[in-house]
Amino acid sequence: MAAAELLSDEGYRADGRRPAELRKVRARMGVFGQADGSAYIEQGNTKALAVVYGPHEMRGSRSKALPDRALVNCRYSVATFSTGERRRRPPHGDRQSAELALHLQQTFEAAILTHLYPRSQIDIYVQILQADGGNYCAGVNAATLAVMDAGIPMRDYVCASTAGLAEETPLADLSSPEEAAGGPQLVLALLPATGQIALLQLSARLHQERLEAALEAAGQACRALHAVLDQVVRERLREVTAALGD
């Protein structure tokens, strides 16, 4: 799909969405009983699972312990069955997965109140179960819910979305075919209450005006996702409160 074909003459994308429209989002918290926190999210056909352990004592070498804050340890992986491609993957992912795990760590170090847990460790594990565009962003959104499910204080939600351009028109929340079109793409992880950017990544150089348009589209998508995630958290809170009352 060429960049020029991403939008129809009527202004619709290939999957029927308007340029700024998100894919349908479904999410649940508390899906994995053995973890301190867990969440599952679907954004369109992209599906991600996140589990959180901690805060707990440092595992392995205690010399890695930070005296003034918790160490955030992240792992990001993509299930071998997540795409139609039949190729072998290393057990714990490839170089790209290691890079995305580092991004995940940097993103949540900016959001979690790590100073409340000195000399401890928080583990965040994200797995992409089905990959259909915006995989890393779905992982961030699932991890946000899982961290909240674990009761770990955060400065704000972390909401993530992709954005791209169909010629001059910004597109929010790219699907896999749109990502494969090869146009410029942007990944944004945002703390919506303050507008703080936890992560910003570009796939290509963009003129300032085009960058601002794509960034605005991603920002609006993050704010829309924040409303959805907040509703999921409130529903989970009602469930837990009801269970405690029984």
C-alpha positions as CSV (number, residue, x, y, z in Angstrom):
1,M,0.0,0.0,0.0
2,A,1.6,3.2,-1.1
3,A,1.3,6.4,1.0
4,A,-1.0,7.9,-1.6
5,E,-3.4,5.0,-1.2
6,L,-3.7,5.3,2.6
7,L,-6.7,7.6,2.3
8,S,-9.6,7.3,-0.2
9,D,-11.0,10.2,-2.1
10,E,-13.8,10.4,0.6
11,G,-11.2,10.7,3.4
12,Y,-11.4,7.2,4.8
13,R,-8.6,4.8,5.6
14,A,-8.5,1.2,4.3
15,D,-10.1,-0.1,7.5
16,G,-12.9,2.4,7.3
17,R,-11.5,4.9,9.9
18,R,-11.2,8.6,9.6
19,P,-7.6,10.0,9.8
20,A,-7.8,10.8,13.6
21,E,-10.0,7.8,14.6
22,L,-8.5,5.1,16.9
23,R,-9.0,1.4,16.4
24,K,-11.5,-0.2,18.9
25,V,-9.9,-0.7,22.3
26,R,-10.8,-3.4,24.8
27,A,-8.9,-3.9,28.0
28,R,-9.0,-5.9,31.3
29,M,-7.0,-5.7,34.5
30,G,-6.2,-8.5,36.9
31,V,-6.0,-11.3,34.3
32,F,-3.1,-13.2,35.8
33,G,-3.5,-14.2,39.4
34,Q,0.1,-15.1,40.2
35,A,1.5,-11.6,39.4
36,D,1.2,-8.4,41.6
37,G,-0.4,-6.7,38.7
38,S,-1.5,-7.7,35.2
39,A,-3.5,-6.4,32.2
40,Y,-4.6,-7.4,28.7
41,I,-5.4,-5.0,25.9
42,E,-6.6,-5.2,22.4
43,Q,-6.2,-2.3,20.0
44,G,-7.8,-3.4,16.8
45,N,-6.2,-6.7,16.0
46,T,-3.1,-6.0,18.1
47,K,-3.2,-7.8,21.4
48,A,-0.8,-7.4,24.4
49,L,-0.4,-8.8,27.8
50,A,1.6,-7.1,30.7
51,V,2.5,-8.5,34.1
52,V,4.1,-6.7,37.0
53,Y,6.0,-8.0,40.0
54,G,7.1,-5.9,42.8
55,P,8.3,-3.7,44.4
56,H,10.4,-6.5,45.9
57,E,14.0,-7.0,47.1
58,M,16.7,-6.9,44.5
59,R,17.3,-10.2,42.8
60,G,20.8,-11.3,41.9
61,S,23.5,-8.9,42.6
62,R,22.6,-6.5,45.4
63,S,25.2,-4.1,44.0
64,K,22.7,-3.1,41.3
65,A,20.4,-1.7,44.0
66,L,19.9,2.1,43.7
67,P,20.1,3.8,47.1
68,D,17.5,6.5,46.3
69,R,14.9,4.8,44.1
70,A,13.6,1.5,42.7
71,L,15.2,-0.2,39.7
72,V,12.7,-0.7,36.9
73,N,13.4,-3.9,35.0
74,C,11.6,-4.5,31.8
75,R,11.3,-7.2,29.2
76,Y,9.5,-6.9,25.9
77,S,8.8,-9.9,23.7
78,V,6.7,-10.8,20.7
79,A,5.1,-14.2,20.6
80,T,6.2,-16.5,17.7
81,F,2.6,-16.9,16.7
82,S,1.8,-13.2,16.7
83,T,2.2,-12.8,12.9
84,G,1.7,-14.9,9.9
85,E,5.5,-15.0,9.3
86,R,6.9,-18.4,9.9
87,R,10.4,-17.8,11.2
88,R,12.3,-18.9,14.3
89,R,12.8,-16.3,17.1
90,P,15.3,-16.4,19.9
91,P,13.6,-17.5,23.2
92,H,13.7,-14.0,24.7
93,G,13.5,-12.0,21.5
94,D,15.9,-10.3,19.2
95,R,17.9,-7.0,19.2
96,Q,14.8,-5.0,18.5
97,S,13.0,-6.5,21.5
98,A,15.9,-5.6,23.7
99,E,15.8,-2.0,22.3
100,L,12.1,-1.8,23.0
101,A,12.6,-3.2,26.5
102,L,15.0,-0.3,27.1
103,H,12.4,2.2,25.8
104,L,9.8,0.6,28.1
105,Q,12.2,1.0,31.0
106,Q,12.8,4.7,30.2
107,T,9.1,5.3,29.7
108,F,8.1,3.9,33.1
109,E,11.0,5.4,35.0
110,A,9.5,8.7,34.0
111,A,6.1,7.8,35.3
112,I,6.5,5.6,38.4
113,L,7.3,7.2,41.7
114,T,10.4,5.1,42.1
115,H,11.8,7.2,45.0
116,L,9.2,5.7,47.3
117,Y,10.9,2.3,47.0
118,P,14.7,2.7,47.4
119,R,16.9,-0.4,47.0
120,S,14.0,-2.4,45.5
121,Q,13.1,-3.7,42.1
122,I,9.9,-3.5,39.9
123,D,9.6,-6.0,37.0
124,I,7.5,-5.2,34.0
125,Y,7.0,-8.0,31.4
126,V,5.2,-7.2,28.2
127,Q,4.3,-9.8,25.5
128,I,2.7,-9.0,22.2
129,L,0.3,-11.9,21.5
130,Q,-0.9,-10.6,18.1
131,A,0.9,-8.0,16.1
132,D,-1.1,-5.8,13.7
133,G,0.4,-2.3,14.1
134,G,1.2,-0.1,17.1
135,N,2.7,-3.1,18.9
136,Y,5.0,-1.2,21.3
137,C,2.2,1.3,22.1
138,A,-0.2,-1.4,23.0
139,G,2.4,-2.9,25.2
140,V,2.9,0.5,27.0
141,N,-0.8,0.9,27.5
142,A,-1.1,-2.7,28.9
143,A,1.8,-2.1,31.2
144,T,0.2,1.1,32.5
145,L,-2.8,-0.8,33.5
146,A,-0.7,-3.6,35.0
147,V,1.4,-1.2,37.1
148,M,-1.8,0.4,38.4
149,D,-3.3,-3.1,39.1
150,A,-0.2,-3.7,41.2
151,G,-0.9,-0.6,43.3
152,I,2.3,1.1,42.4
153,P,2.0,4.9,42.5
154,M,2.6,6.8,39.3
155,R,2.8,10.5,38.4
156,D,0.2,9.9,35.7
157,Y,-1.1,7.4,33.2
158,V,1.3,6.6,30.4
159,C,-0.6,6.5,27.1
160,A,1.1,5.6,23.8
161,S,0.1,5.9,20.2
162,T,1.6,5.9,16.7
163,A,1.0,8.5,14.0
164,G,1.9,8.8,10.4
165,L,1.3,10.9,7.3
166,A,-0.7,10.2,4.2
167,E,0.9,12.9,2.0
168,E,0.0,15.9,4.2
169,T,-2.8,14.3,6.2
170,P,-1.8,13.0,9.7
171,L,-3.1,9.5,10.6
172,A,-3.4,8.3,14.2
173,D,-3.0,4.8,15.6
174,L,-1.5,3.1,12.5
175,S,-2.5,-0.4,11.5
176,S,0.1,-2.9,10.2
177,P,-0.6,-2.2,6.5
178,E,-0.3,1.5,7.1
179,E,3.1,0.9,8.9
180,A,4.2,-1.3,6.0
181,A,3.5,1.5,3.5
182,G,6.9,3.0,4.5
183,G,5.9,6.6,5.2
184,P,7.2,8.6,8.1
185,Q,6.0,7.3,11.4
186,L,6.1,8.6,15.0
187,V,5.8,6.8,18.3
188,L,4.6,8.9,21.3
189,A,4.3,7.9,24.9
190,L,2.6,10.8,26.8
191,L,1.7,11.6,30.4
192,P,-1.6,13.3,29.5
193,A,-2.3,15.3,32.6
194,T,0.9,17.3,32.4
195,G,1.7,16.8,28.7
196,Q,5.1,15.4,29.6
197,I,6.6,13.3,26.8
198,A,8.0,10.0,28.2
199,L,9.1,8.8,24.7
200,L,9.2,10.2,21.2
201,Q,10.6,8.2,18.3
202,L,10.7,9.1,14.6
203,S,11.3,6.7,11.8
204,A,12.5,9.4,9.4
205,R,13.4,13.1,9.3
206,L,10.4,15.4,9.0
207,H,9.9,19.1,8.2
208,Q,8.9,21.0,11.3
209,E,5.3,21.6,10.1
210,R,4.8,18.0,9.2
211,L,6.3,16.9,12.5
212,E,4.0,19.2,14.5
213,A,0.9,17.8,12.6
214,A,2.0,14.2,13.3
215,L,2.8,15.0,16.9
216,E,-0.6,16.6,17.4
217,A,-2.4,13.6,15.9
218,A,-0.4,11.2,18.2
219,G,-1.1,13.5,21.2
220,Q,-4.8,13.6,20.6
221,A,-4.8,9.8,20.2
222,C,-3.0,9.5,23.6
223,R,-5.5,11.7,25.3
224,A,-8.4,9.6,23.8
225,L,-6.7,6.5,25.0
226,H,-6.3,8.0,28.5
227,A,-10.1,8.3,28.7
228,V,-10.5,4.6,27.8
229,L,-7.8,3.4,30.2
230,D,-9.2,5.6,33.0
231,Q,-12.6,3.9,32.5
232,V,-11.0,0.5,32.7
233,V,-9.2,1.4,36.0
234,R,-12.5,2.7,37.5
235,E,-14.3,-0.5,36.5
236,R,-11.5,-2.6,38.1
237,L,-11.8,-0.5,41.3
238,R,-15.5,-1.1,41.4
239,E,-14.9,-4.8,41.0
240,V,-12.3,-4.9,43.8
241,T,-14.4,-2.8,46.1
242,A,-17.4,-5.0,45.6
243,A,-15.4,-8.2,46.2
244,L,-14.0,-6.7,49.5
245,G,-17.6,-5.9,50.5
246,D,-18.9,-9.4,50.1
